[in-house]
Amino acid sequence: QVQLVESGGGLVQAGGSLRLSCAASGSIFSRNAMGWYRQAPGKLREFVARISGGGIPNYADSVKGRFTISRDNAKNTVYLQMNGLKPEDTGVYLCQLMEYWGKGTLVTVSS
């Protein structure tokens, strides 16, 4: 059984930064891609960023140039560095590994 635990969310002013972490249990982490998604109130879950097992990232257009995804396979952890935050970045951020999802961490960006 794989468990994913996100942390690092909080309240920040527009233009600020946050760094999210997602720690994974289990032995499948290093071989597989990890993703970050977000869900704003009343909206569908949307893709934010993804990193392959080999460390190749890709991003949603809305966050390119502001967010950076990285991973530390020794720590079974994936990170999302978020800079230049905007109010529209507000939402619950969830990490994903194969069919597994974390419970999410709330990011609130005030204007």
Biopython code that builds the backbone (N, CA, C, O; Angstrom):
import numpy as np
from Bio.PDB.StructureBuilder import StructureBuilder

atoms = [
    (1, "GLN", "N", (0.841, -1.187, 0.000)),
    (1, "GLN", "CA", (0.000, 0.000, 0.000)),
    (1, "GLN", "C", (0.881, 1.243, 0.000)),
    (1, "GLN", "O", (1.806, 1.359, 0.804)),
    (2, "VAL", "N", (0.591, 2.158, -0.894)),
    (2, "VAL", "CA", (1.345, 3.408, -0.983)),
    (2, "VAL", "C", (0.574, 4.508, -0.270)),
    (2, "VAL", "O", (-0.637, 4.646, -0.445)),
    (3, "GLN", "N", (1.276, 5.281, 0.527)),
    (3, "GLN", "CA", (0.668, 6.451, 1.162)),
    (3, "GLN", "C", (1.423, 7.696, 0.737)),
    (3, "GLN", "O", (2.653, 7.700, 0.675)),
    (4, "LEU", "N", (0.682, 8.745, 0.448)),
    (4, "LEU", "CA", (1.248, 10.026, 0.055)),
    (4, "LEU", "C", (0.787, 11.083, 1.047)),
    (4, "LEU", "O", (-0.406, 11.209, 1.323)),
    (5, "VAL", "N", (1.735, 11.838, 1.579)),
    (5, "VAL", "CA", (1.409, 12.867, 2.565)),
    (5, "VAL", "C", (1.990, 14.195, 2.113)),
    (5, "VAL", "O", (3.207, 14.355, 2.017)),
    (6, "GLU", "N", (1.104, 15.146, 1.835)),
    (6, "GLU", "CA", (1.528, 16.478, 1.414)),
    (6, "GLU", "C", (1.694, 17.397, 2.625)),
    (6, "GLU", "O", (1.052, 17.212, 3.659)),
    (7, "SER", "N", (2.571, 18.388, 2.472)),
    (7, "SER", "CA", (2.750, 19.407, 3.497)),
    (7, "SER", "C", (3.268, 20.672, 2.849)),
    (7, "SER", "O", (3.692, 20.668, 1.693)),
    (8, "GLY", "N", (3.229, 21.771, 3.619)),
    (8, "GLY", "CA", (3.813, 23.018, 3.147)),
    (8, "GLY", "C", (2.828, 24.072, 2.697)),
    (8, "GLY", "O", (3.228, 25.186, 2.358)),
    (9, "GLY", "N", (1.548, 23.746, 2.687)),
    (9, "GLY", "CA", (0.558, 24.737, 2.302)),
    (9, "GLY", "C", (0.407, 25.824, 3.350)),
    (9, "GLY", "O", (0.963, 25.729, 4.444)),
    (10, "GLY", "N", (-0.348, 26.856, 3.006)),
    (10, "GLY", "CA", (-0.580, 27.930, 3.943)),
    (10, "GLY", "C", (-1.169, 29.140, 3.257)),
    (10, "GLY", "O", (-1.586, 29.090, 2.099)),
    (11, "LEU", "N", (-1.193, 30.238, 4.010)),
    (11, "LEU", "CA", (-1.715, 31.507, 3.513)),
    (11, "LEU", "C", (-0.546, 32.411, 3.137)),
    (11, "LEU", "O", (0.377, 32.607, 3.927)),
    (12, "VAL", "N", (-0.592, 32.952, 1.943)),
    (12, "VAL", "CA", (0.482, 33.813, 1.477)),
    (12, "VAL", "C", (-0.106, 34.948, 0.649)),
    (12, "VAL", "O", (-1.153, 34.784, 0.023)),
    (13, "GLN", "N", (0.557, 36.084, 0.642)),
    (13, "GLN", "CA", (0.113, 37.205, -0.176)),
    (13, "GLN", "C", (0.516, 36.987, -1.629)),
    (13, "GLN", "O", (1.467, 36.261, -1.923)),
    (14, "ALA", "N", (-0.213, 37.620, -2.521)),
    (14, "ALA", "CA", (0.117, 37.554, -3.936)),
    (14, "ALA", "C", (1.565, 38.001, -4.140)),
    (14, "ALA", "O", (2.021, 38.979, -3.548)),
    (15, "GLY", "N", (2.265, 37.267, -4.983)),
    (15, "GLY", "CA", (3.673, 37.529, -5.223)),
    (15, "GLY", "C", (4.603, 36.732, -4.337)),
    (15, "GLY", "O", (5.811, 36.698, -4.572)),
    (16, "GLY", "N", (4.055, 36.092, -3.325)),
    (16, "GLY", "CA", (4.856, 35.318, -2.394)),
    (16, "GLY", "C", (5.195, 33.933, -2.904)),
    (16, "GLY", "O", (4.888, 33.569, -4.039)),
    (17, "SER", "N", (5.843, 33.162, -2.023)),
    (17, "SER", "CA", (6.310, 31.827, -2.386)),
    (17, "SER", "C", (5.928, 30.810, -1.328)),
    (17, "SER", "O", (5.780, 31.138, -0.151)),
    (18, "LEU", "N", (5.771, 29.581, -1.765)),
    (18, "LEU", "CA", (5.595, 28.434, -0.882)),
    (18, "LEU", "C", (6.308, 27.241, -1.500)),
    (18, "LEU", "O", (6.482, 27.165, -2.717)),
    (19, "ARG", "N", (6.716, 26.316, -0.649)),
    (19, "ARG", "CA", (7.303, 25.073, -1.126)),
    (19, "ARG", "C", (6.503, 23.915, -0.558)),
    (19, "ARG", "O", (6.443, 23.717, 0.655)),
    (20, "LEU", "N", (5.897, 23.165, -1.440)),
    (20, "LEU", "CA", (5.127, 21.998, -1.034)),
    (20, "LEU", "C", (6.000, 20.753, -1.101)),
    (20, "LEU", "O", (6.902, 20.651, -1.933)),
    (21, "SER", "N", (5.716, 19.815, -0.215)),
    (21, "SER", "CA", (6.401, 18.530, -0.210)),
    (21, "SER", "C", (5.367, 17.414, -0.227)),
    (21, "SER", "O", (4.261, 17.565, 0.293)),
    (22, "CYS", "N", (5.739, 16.305, -0.826)),
    (22, "CYS", "CA", (4.895, 15.111, -0.807)),
    (22, "CYS", "C", (5.803, 13.922, -0.523)),
    (22, "CYS", "O", (6.658, 13.566, -1.334)),
    (23, "ALA", "N", (5.604, 13.319, 0.635)),
    (23, "ALA", "CA", (6.395, 12.161, 1.031)),
    (23, "ALA", "C", (5.619, 10.894, 0.733)),
    (23, "ALA", "O", (4.440, 10.778, 1.068)),
    (24, "ALA", "N", (6.292, 9.944, 0.099)),
    (24, "ALA", "CA", (5.646, 8.702, -0.297)),
    (24, "ALA", "C", (6.232, 7.516, 0.446)),
    (24, "ALA", "O", (7.443, 7.430, 0.645)),
    (25, "SER", "N", (5.375, 6.617, 0.846)),
    (25, "SER", "CA", (5.839, 5.349, 1.407)),
    (25, "SER", "C", (5.908, 4.323, 0.277)),
    (25, "SER", "O", (5.381, 4.553, -0.812)),
    (26, "GLY", "N", (6.545, 3.216, 0.535)),
    (26, "GLY", "CA", (6.587, 2.167, -0.481)),
    (26, "GLY", "C", (7.811, 2.240, -1.349)),
    (26, "GLY", "O", (8.551, 3.223, -1.306)),
    (27, "SER", "N", (8.037, 1.207, -2.140)),
    (27, "SER", "CA", (9.272, 1.080, -2.900)),
    (27, "SER", "C", (9.128, 1.440, -4.359)),
    (27, "SER", "O", (10.081, 1.294, -5.125)),
    (28, "ILE", "N", (7.949, 1.911, -4.767)),
    (28, "ILE", "CA", (7.736, 2.167, -6.185)),
    (28, "ILE", "C", (8.051, 3.607, -6.582)),
    (28, "ILE", "O", (7.968, 3.973, -7.754)),
    (29, "PHE", "N", (8.408, 4.405, -5.601)),
    (29, "PHE", "CA", (8.531, 5.843, -5.850)),
    (29, "PHE", "C", (9.525, 6.153, -6.956)),
    (29, "PHE", "O", (9.188, 6.837, -7.923)),
    (30, "SER", "N", (10.753, 5.654, -6.821)),
    (30, "SER", "CA", (11.833, 6.111, -7.696)),
    (30, "SER", "C", (11.635, 5.706, -9.153)),
    (30, "SER", "O", (12.248, 6.299, -10.040)),
    (31, "ARG", "N", (10.807, 4.727, -9.415)),
    (31, "ARG", "CA", (10.644, 4.247, -10.780)),
    (31, "ARG", "C", (9.524, 4.954, -11.533)),
    (31, "ARG", "O", (9.378, 4.788, -12.744)),
    (32, "ASN", "N", (8.759, 5.721, -10.830)),
    (32, "ASN", "CA", (7.536, 6.240, -11.415)),
    (32, "ASN", "C", (7.428, 7.760, -11.410)),
    (32, "ASN", "O", (8.034, 8.445, -10.585)),
    (33, "ALA", "N", (6.644, 8.263, -12.347)),
    (33, "ALA", "CA", (6.368, 9.691, -12.388)),
    (33, "ALA", "C", (5.504, 10.097, -11.206)),
    (33, "ALA", "O", (4.705, 9.314, -10.692)),
    (34, "MET", "N", (5.685, 11.328, -10.796)),
    (34, "MET", "CA", (4.874, 11.910, -9.732)),
    (34, "MET", "C", (4.220, 13.161, -10.283)),
    (34, "MET", "O", (4.798, 13.866, -11.110)),
    (35, "GLY", "N", (3.017, 13.428, -9.821)),
    (35, "GLY", "CA", (2.326, 14.614, -10.297)),
    (35, "GLY", "C", (1.770, 15.454, -9.168)),
    (35, "GLY", "O", (1.479, 14.954, -8.081)),
    (36, "TRP", "N", (1.629, 16.741, -9.444)),
    (36, "TRP", "CA", (0.909, 17.659, -8.570)),
    (36, "TRP", "C", (-0.336, 18.141, -9.318)),
    (36, "TRP", "O", (-0.278, 18.496, -10.495)),
    (37, "TYR", "N", (-1.446, 18.144, -8.610)),
    (37, "TYR", "CA", (-2.703, 18.645, -9.130)),
    (37, "TYR", "C", (-3.270, 19.626, -8.112)),
    (37, "TYR", "O", (-2.817, 19.671, -6.968)),
    (38, "ARG", "N", (-4.249, 20.400, -8.523)),
    (38, "ARG", "CA", (-4.898, 21.292, -7.571)),
    (38, "ARG", "C", (-6.392, 21.356, -7.872)),
    (38, "ARG", "O", (-6.842, 21.128, -8.994)),
    (39, "GLN", "N", (-7.132, 21.675, -6.826)),
    (39, "GLN", "CA", (-8.572, 21.813, -6.971)),
    (39, "GLN", "C", (-9.040, 23.025, -6.197)),
    (39, "GLN", "O", (-8.937, 23.078, -4.972)),
    (40, "ALA", "N", (-9.549, 23.988, -6.923)),
    (40, "ALA", "CA", (-10.104, 25.187, -6.309)),
    (40, "ALA", "C", (-11.562, 24.936, -5.954)),
    (40, "ALA", "O", (-12.202, 24.063, -6.540)),
    (41, "PRO", "N", (-12.090, 25.690, -5.006)),
    (41, "PRO", "CA", (-13.503, 25.504, -4.611)),
    (41, "PRO", "C", (-14.434, 25.637, -5.809)),
    (41, "PRO", "O", (-14.369, 26.615, -6.554)),
    (42, "GLY", "N", (-15.293, 24.650, -5.983)),
    (42, "GLY", "CA", (-16.270, 24.692, -7.058)),
    (42, "GLY", "C", (-15.721, 24.396, -8.437)),
    (42, "GLY", "O", (-16.436, 24.519, -9.431)),
    (43, "LYS", "N", (-14.455, 24.004, -8.507)),
    (43, "LYS", "CA", (-13.848, 23.731, -9.814)),
    (43, "LYS", "C", (-13.343, 22.296, -9.882)),
    (43, "LYS", "O", (-13.194, 21.619, -8.865)),
    (44, "LEU", "N", (-13.086, 21.855, -11.099)),
    (44, "LEU", "CA", (-12.550, 20.526, -11.297)),
    (44, "LEU", "C", (-11.071, 20.484, -10.938)),
    (44, "LEU", "O", (-10.370, 21.496, -10.978)),
    (45, "ARG", "N", (-10.622, 19.295, -10.590)),
    (45, "ARG", "CA", (-9.198, 19.114, -10.337)),
    (45, "ARG", "C", (-8.429, 19.354, -11.629)),
    (45, "ARG", "O", (-8.848, 18.913, -12.699)),
    (46, "GLU", "N", (-7.302, 20.054, -11.527)),
    (46, "GLU", "CA", (-6.513, 20.345, -12.715)),
    (46, "GLU", "C", (-5.048, 19.999, -12.513)),
    (46, "GLU", "O", (-4.520, 20.057, -11.403)),
    (47, "PHE", "N", (-4.418, 19.646, -13.597)),
    (47, "PHE", "CA", (-2.998, 19.302, -13.605)),
    (47, "PHE", "C", (-2.154, 20.545, -13.356)),
    (47, "PHE", "O", (-2.442, 21.617, -13.887)),
    (48, "VAL", "N", (-1.117, 20.396, -12.547)),
    (48, "VAL", "CA", (-0.180, 21.478, -12.279)),
    (48, "VAL", "C", (1.199, 21.151, -12.836)),
    (48, "VAL", "O", (1.743, 21.914, -13.635)),
    (49, "ALA", "N", (1.759, 20.037, -12.425)),
    (49, "ALA", "CA", (3.116, 19.688, -12.846)),
    (49, "ALA", "C", (3.314, 18.186, -12.670)),
    (49, "ALA", "O", (2.597, 17.515, -11.928)),
    (50, "ARG", "N", (4.316, 17.695, -13.384)),
    (50, "ARG", "CA", (4.628, 16.273, -13.337)),
    (50, "ARG", "C", (6.133, 16.120, -13.502)),
    (50, "ARG", "O", (6.770, 16.901, -14.208)),
    (51, "ILE", "N", (6.691, 15.118, -12.854)),
    (51, "ILE", "CA", (8.109, 14.819, -13.037)),
    (51, "ILE", "C", (8.271, 13.334, -13.263)),
    (51, "ILE", "O", (7.721, 12.529, -12.512)),
    (52, "SER", "N", (9.011, 12.959, -14.280)),
    (52, "SER", "CA", (9.197, 11.551, -14.603)),
    (52, "SER", "C", (10.127, 10.879, -13.597)),
    (52, "SER", "O", (10.766, 11.550, -12.787)),
    (53, "GLY", "N", (10.199, 9.553, -13.655)),
    (53, "GLY", "CA", (11.118, 8.833, -12.794)),
    (53, "GLY", "C", (12.564, 9.276, -13.007)),
    (53, "GLY", "O", (13.383, 9.220, -12.090)),
    (54, "GLY", "N", (12.866, 9.720, -14.238)),
    (54, "GLY", "CA", (14.209, 10.194, -14.552)),
    (54, "GLY", "C", (14.420, 11.672, -14.303)),
    (54, "GLY", "O", (15.497, 12.201, -14.577)),
    (55, "GLY", "N", (13.400, 12.349, -13.783)),
    (55, "GLY", "CA", (13.562, 13.749, -13.405)),
    (55, "GLY", "C", (13.174, 14.763, -14.459)),
    (55, "GLY", "O", (13.497, 15.942, -14.320)),
    (56, "ILE", "N", (12.497, 14.346, -15.499)),
    (56, "ILE", "CA", (12.078, 15.290, -16.539)),
    (56, "ILE", "C", (10.740, 15.901, -16.147)),
    (56, "ILE", "O", (9.767, 15.183, -15.917)),
    (57, "PRO", "N", (10.692, 17.238, -16.072)),
    (57, "PRO", "CA", (9.454, 17.893, -15.641)),
    (57, "PRO", "C", (8.586, 18.351, -16.806)),
    (57, "PRO", "O", (9.068, 18.553, -17.920)),
    (58, "ASN", "N", (7.315, 18.509, -16.528)),
    (58, "ASN", "CA", (6.473, 19.291, -17.423)),
    (58, "ASN", "C", (5.402, 19.976, -16.592)),
    (58, "ASN", "O", (5.044, 19.522, -15.505)),
    (59, "TYR", "N", (4.896, 21.087, -17.135)),
    (59, "TYR", "CA", (4.055, 21.996, -16.367)),
    (59, "TYR", "C", (2.812, 22.406, -17.147)),
    (59, "TYR", "O", (2.794, 22.416, -18.378)),
    (60, "ALA", "N", (1.786, 22.739, -16.392)),
    (60, "ALA", "CA", (0.631, 23.400, -16.998)),
    (60, "ALA", "C", (1.071, 24.788, -17.450)),
    (60, "ALA", "O", (1.942, 25.404, -16.834)),
    (61, "ASP", "N", (0.468, 25.273, -18.521)),
    (61, "ASP", "CA", (0.850, 26.590, -19.036)),
    (61, "ASP", "C", (0.676, 27.684, -17.990)),
    (61, "ASP", "O", (1.426, 28.659, -17.963)),
    (62, "SER", "N", (-0.319, 27.509, -17.134)),
    (62, "SER", "CA", (-0.638, 28.552, -16.158)),
    (62, "SER", "C", (0.438, 28.735, -15.095)),
    (62, "SER", "O", (0.463, 29.759, -14.413)),
    (63, "VAL", "N", (1.331, 27.754, -14.944)),
    (63, "VAL", "CA", (2.350, 27.844, -13.887)),
    (63, "VAL", "C", (3.768, 27.861, -14.440)),
    (63, "VAL", "O", (4.721, 28.002, -13.672)),
    (64, "LYS", "N", (3.930, 27.724, -15.735)),
    (64, "LYS", "CA", (5.268, 27.720, -16.323)),
    (64, "LYS", "C", (6.002, 28.996, -15.997)),
    (64, "LYS", "O", (5.451, 30.093, -16.098)),
    (65, "GLY", "N", (7.252, 28.844, -15.604)),
    (65, "GLY", "CA", (8.070, 29.999, -15.261)),
    (65, "GLY", "C", (7.913, 30.460, -13.828)),
    (65, "GLY", "O", (8.687, 31.294, -13.359)),
    (66, "ARG", "N", (6.919, 29.929, -13.121)),
    (66, "ARG", "CA", (6.698, 30.318, -11.719)),
    (66, "ARG", "C", (6.880, 29.131, -10.770)),
    (66, "ARG", "O", (7.361, 29.303, -9.650)),
    (67, "PHE", "N", (6.505, 27.945, -11.203)),
    (67, "PHE", "CA", (6.581, 26.752, -10.346)),
    (67, "PHE", "C", (7.706, 25.844, -10.837)),
    (67, "PHE", "O", (7.998, 25.773, -12.031)),
    (68, "THR", "N", (8.329, 25.152, -9.883)),
    (68, "THR", "CA", (9.368, 24.182, -10.220)),
    (68, "THR", "C", (9.116, 22.899, -9.448)),
    (68, "THR", "O", (8.995, 22.915, -8.223)),
    (69, "ILE", "N", (9.036, 21.793, -10.167)),
    (69, "ILE", "CA", (8.865, 20.491, -9.540)),
    (69, "ILE", "C", (10.216, 19.779, -9.493)),
    (69, "ILE", "O", (11.002, 19.856, -10.437)),
    (70, "SER", "N", (10.474, 19.093, -8.398)),
    (70, "SER", "CA", (11.723, 18.345, -8.260)),
    (70, "SER", "C", (11.453, 17.118, -7.391)),
    (70, "SER", "O", (10.398, 17.001, -6.767)),
    (71, "ARG", "N", (12.410, 16.222, -7.361)),
    (71, "ARG", "CA", (12.228, 15.018, -6.559)),
    (71, "ARG", "C", (13.545, 14.605, -5.940)),
    (71, "ARG", "O", (14.619, 14.876, -6.478)),
    (72, "ASP", "N", (13.443, 13.942, -4.794)),
    (72, "ASP", "CA", (14.596, 13.380, -4.106)),
    (72, "ASP", "C", (14.260, 11.910, -3.879)),
    (72, "ASP", "O", (13.537, 11.568, -2.943)),
    (73, "ASN", "N", (14.781, 11.056, -4.728)),
    (73, "ASN", "CA", (14.425, 9.639, -4.647)),
    (73, "ASN", "C", (14.948, 8.997, -3.364)),
    (73, "ASN", "O", (14.361, 8.033, -2.873)),
    (74, "ALA", "N", (16.034, 9.514, -2.823)),
    (74, "ALA", "CA", (16.568, 8.957, -1.574)),
    (74, "ALA", "C", (15.616, 9.193, -0.413)),
    (74, "ALA", "O", (15.586, 8.429, 0.552)),
    (75, "LYS", "N", (14.835, 10.269, -0.525)),
    (75, "LYS", "CA", (13.883, 10.609, 0.541)),
    (75, "LYS", "C", (12.442, 10.268, 0.164)),
    (75, "LYS", "O", (11.517, 10.547, 0.926)),
    (76, "ASN", "N", (12.251, 9.660, -1.020)),
    (76, "ASN", "CA", (10.888, 9.356, -1.494)),
    (76, "ASN", "C", (9.988, 10.581, -1.434)),
    (76, "ASN", "O", (8.835, 10.498, -1.009)),
    (77, "THR", "N", (10.520, 11.712, -1.861)),
    (77, "THR", "CA", (9.784, 12.963, -1.727)),
    (77, "THR", "C", (9.821, 13.748, -3.033)),
    (77, "THR", "O", (10.841, 13.792, -3.719)),
    (78, "VAL", "N", (8.701, 14.360, -3.360)),
    (78, "VAL", "CA", (8.620, 15.266, -4.495)),
    (78, "VAL", "C", (8.249, 16.643, -3.954)),
    (78, "VAL", "O", (7.496, 16.765, -2.989)),
    (79, "TYR", "N", (8.790, 17.671, -4.592)),
    (79, "TYR", "CA", (8.602, 19.038, -4.124)),
    (79, "TYR", "C", (7.949, 19.878, -5.220)),
    (79, "TYR", "O", (8.057, 19.578, -6.409)),
    (80, "LEU", "N", (7.278, 20.926, -4.788)),
    (80, "LEU", "CA", (6.763, 21.915, -5.726)),
    (80, "LEU", "C", (7.084, 23.289, -5.167)),
    (80, "LEU", "O", (6.454, 23.752, -4.216)),
    (81, "GLN", "N", (8.074, 23.934, -5.771)),
    (81, "GLN", "CA", (8.432, 25.304, -5.391)),
    (81, "GLN", "C", (7.545, 26.240, -6.173)),
    (81, "GLN", "O", (7.528, 26.205, -7.404)),
    (82, "MET", "N", (6.812, 27.072, -5.474)),
    (82, "MET", "CA", (5.855, 27.976, -6.106)),
    (82, "MET", "C", (6.255, 29.411, -5.814)),
    (82, "MET", "O", (6.238, 29.850, -4.664)),
    (83, "ASN", "N", (6.611, 30.128, -6.851)),
    (83, "ASN", "CA", (6.986, 31.531, -6.735)),
    (83, "ASN", "C", (5.989, 32.393, -7.500)),
    (83, "ASN", "O", (5.256, 31.901, -8.358)),
    (84, "GLY", "N", (5.971, 33.673, -7.181)),
    (84, "GLY", "CA", (5.070, 34.566, -7.896)),
    (84, "GLY", "C", (3.623, 34.129, -7.798)),
    (84, "GLY", "O", (2.895, 34.154, -8.789)),
    (85, "LEU", "N", (3.203, 33.729, -6.610)),
    (85, "LEU", "CA", (1.846, 33.188, -6.459)),
    (85, "LEU", "C", (0.781, 34.238, -6.753)),
    (85, "LEU", "O", (0.947, 35.425, -6.476)),
    (86, "LYS", "N", (-0.302, 33.760, -7.317)),
    (86, "LYS", "CA", (-1.433, 34.604, -7.681)),
    (86, "LYS", "C", (-2.693, 34.100, -6.976)),
    (86, "LYS", "O", (-2.762, 32.925, -6.616)),
    (87, "PRO", "N", (-3.678, 34.957, -6.773)),
    (87, "PRO", "CA", (-4.919, 34.486, -6.133)),
    (87, "PRO", "C", (-5.539, 33.286, -6.843)),
    (87, "PRO", "O", (-6.149, 32.432, -6.199)),
    (88, "GLU", "N", (-5.389, 33.216, -8.149)),
    (88, "GLU", "CA", (-5.949, 32.078, -8.883)),
    (88, "GLU", "C", (-5.191, 30.776, -8.660)),
    (88, "GLU", "O", (-5.615, 29.727, -9.145)),
    (89, "ASP", "N", (-4.092, 30.824, -7.946)),
    (89, "ASP", "CA", (-3.380, 29.589, -7.561)),
    (89, "ASP", "C", (-3.985, 28.959, -6.315)),
    (89, "ASP", "O", (-3.589, 27.863, -5.919)),
    (90, "THR", "N", (-4.932, 29.635, -5.701)),
    (90, "THR", "CA", (-5.575, 29.112, -4.494)),
    (90, "THR", "C", (-6.256, 27.783, -4.755)),
    (90, "THR", "O", (-6.921, 27.604, -5.775)),
    (91, "GLY", "N", (-6.085, 26.852, -3.826)),
    (91, "GLY", "CA", (-6.743, 25.562, -3.940)),
    (91, "GLY", "C", (-6.079, 24.531, -3.062)),
    (91, "GLY", "O", (-5.088, 24.809, -2.386)),
    (92, "VAL", "N", (-6.636, 23.340, -3.082)),
    (92, "VAL", "CA", (-6.017, 22.208, -2.409)),
    (92, "VAL", "C", (-5.073, 21.540, -3.413)),
    (92, "VAL", "O", (-5.473, 21.181, -4.520)),
    (93, "TYR", "N", (-3.836, 21.386, -3.007)),
    (93, "TYR", "CA", (-2.818, 20.790, -3.868)),
    (93, "TYR", "C", (-2.622, 19.337, -3.449)),
    (93, "TYR", "O", (-2.397, 19.038, -2.277)),
    (94, "LEU", "N", (-2.712, 18.449, -4.421)),
    (94, "LEU", "CA", (-2.627, 17.017, -4.160)),
    (94, "LEU", "C", (-1.513, 16.406, -4.992)),
    (94, "LEU", "O", (-1.300, 16.794, -6.141)),
    (95, "CYS", "N", (-0.811, 15.460, -4.413)),
    (95, "CYS", "CA", (0.174, 14.747, -5.210)),
    (95, "CYS", "C", (-0.364, 13.377, -5.604)),
    (95, "CYS", "O", (-1.231, 12.804, -4.945)),
    (96, "GLN", "N", (0.178, 12.886, -6.689)),
    (96, "GLN", "CA", (-0.320, 11.663, -7.308)),
    (96, "GLN", "C", (0.836, 10.778, -7.736)),
    (96, "GLN", "O", (1.818, 11.247, -8.312)),
    (97, "LEU", "N", (0.703, 9.492, -7.447)),
    (97, "LEU", "CA", (1.676, 8.482, -7.862)),
    (97, "LEU", "C", (0.884, 7.274, -8.343)),
    (97, "LEU", "O", (0.249, 6.577, -7.551)),
    (98, "MET", "N", (0.929, 7.041, -9.619)),
    (98, "MET", "CA", (0.137, 5.972, -10.239)),
    (98, "MET", "C", (-1.331, 6.196, -9.872)),
    (98, "MET", "O", (-1.882, 7.259, -10.159)),
    (99, "GLU", "N", (-1.964, 5.215, -9.245)),
    (99, "GLU", "CA", (-3.384, 5.383, -8.921)),
    (99, "GLU", "C", (-3.602, 5.932, -7.518)),
    (99, "GLU", "O", (-4.733, 6.002, -7.037)),
    (100, "TYR", "N", (-2.512, 6.321, -6.868)),
    (100, "TYR", "CA", (-2.591, 6.771, -5.479)),
    (100, "TYR", "C", (-2.598, 8.300, -5.405)),
    (100, "TYR", "O", (-1.940, 8.987, -6.187)),
    (101, "TRP", "N", (-3.362, 8.802, -4.441)),
    (101, "TRP", "CA", (-3.476, 10.244, -4.223)),
    (101, "TRP", "C", (-3.299, 10.547, -2.742)),
    (101, "TRP", "O", (-3.713, 9.772, -1.879)),
    (102, "GLY", "N", (-2.673, 11.690, -2.462)),
    (102, "GLY", "CA", (-2.650, 12.183, -1.105)),
    (102, "GLY", "C", (-3.948, 12.900, -0.775)),
    (102, "GLY", "O", (-4.836, 13.022, -1.619)),
    (103, "LYS", "N", (-4.047, 13.372, 0.460)),
    (103, "LYS", "CA", (-5.253, 14.073, 0.888)),
    (103, "LYS", "C", (-5.199, 15.559, 0.577)),
    (103, "LYS", "O", (-6.222, 16.244, 0.598)),
    (104, "GLY", "N", (-4.008, 16.051, 0.292)),
    (104, "GLY", "CA", (-3.876, 17.438, -0.134)),
    (104, "GLY", "C", (-3.437, 18.383, 0.960)),
    (104, "GLY", "O", (-3.548, 18.097, 2.152)),
    (105, "THR", "N", (-2.929, 19.529, 0.511)),
    (105, "THR", "CA", (-2.558, 20.612, 1.412)),
    (105, "THR", "C", (-3.116, 21.900, 0.818)),
    (105, "THR", "O", (-3.026, 22.121, -0.390)),
    (106, "LEU", "N", (-3.694, 22.750, 1.669)),
    (106, "LEU", "CA", (-4.399, 23.942, 1.206)),
    (106, "LEU", "C", (-3.437, 25.104, 1.003)),
    (106, "LEU", "O", (-2.637, 25.433, 1.879)),
    (107, "VAL", "N", (-3.533, 25.706, -0.153)),
    (107, "VAL", "CA", (-2.789, 26.929, -0.470)),
    (107, "VAL", "C", (-3.798, 28.047, -0.698)),
    (107, "VAL", "O", (-4.702, 27.929, -1.525)),
    (108, "THR", "N", (-3.630, 29.122, 0.042)),
    (108, "THR", "CA", (-4.507, 30.280, -0.106)),
    (108, "THR", "C", (-3.655, 31.501, -0.409)),
    (108, "THR", "O", (-2.760, 31.852, 0.361)),
    (109, "VAL", "N", (-3.936, 32.144, -1.530)),
    (109, "VAL", "CA", (-3.183, 33.320, -1.941)),
    (109, "VAL", "C", (-4.116, 34.522, -1.881)),
    (109, "VAL", "O", (-5.122, 34.580, -2.587)),
    (110, "SER", "N", (-3.769, 35.470, -1.036)),
    (110, "SER", "CA", (-4.596, 36.662, -0.878)),
    (110, "SER", "C", (-4.115, 37.774, -1.808)),
    (110, "SER", "O", (-2.929, 37.884, -2.118)),
    (111, "SER", "N", (-5.063, 38.584, -2.237)),
    (111, "SER", "CA", (-4.719, 39.673, -3.174)),
    (111, "SER", "C", (-4.382, 40.948, -2.428)),
    (111, "SER", "O", (-4.071, 41.963, -3.052)),
]
sb = StructureBuilder()
sb.init_structure("model")
sb.init_model(0)
sb.init_chain("A")
sb.init_seg("    ")
for serial, (resi, resn, name, xyz) in enumerate(atoms, 1):
    if name == "N":
        sb.init_residue(resn, " ", resi, " ")
    sb.init_atom(name, np.array(xyz, "f"), 0.0, 1.0, " ", f" {name:<3s}", serial, name[0])
structure = sb.get_structure()
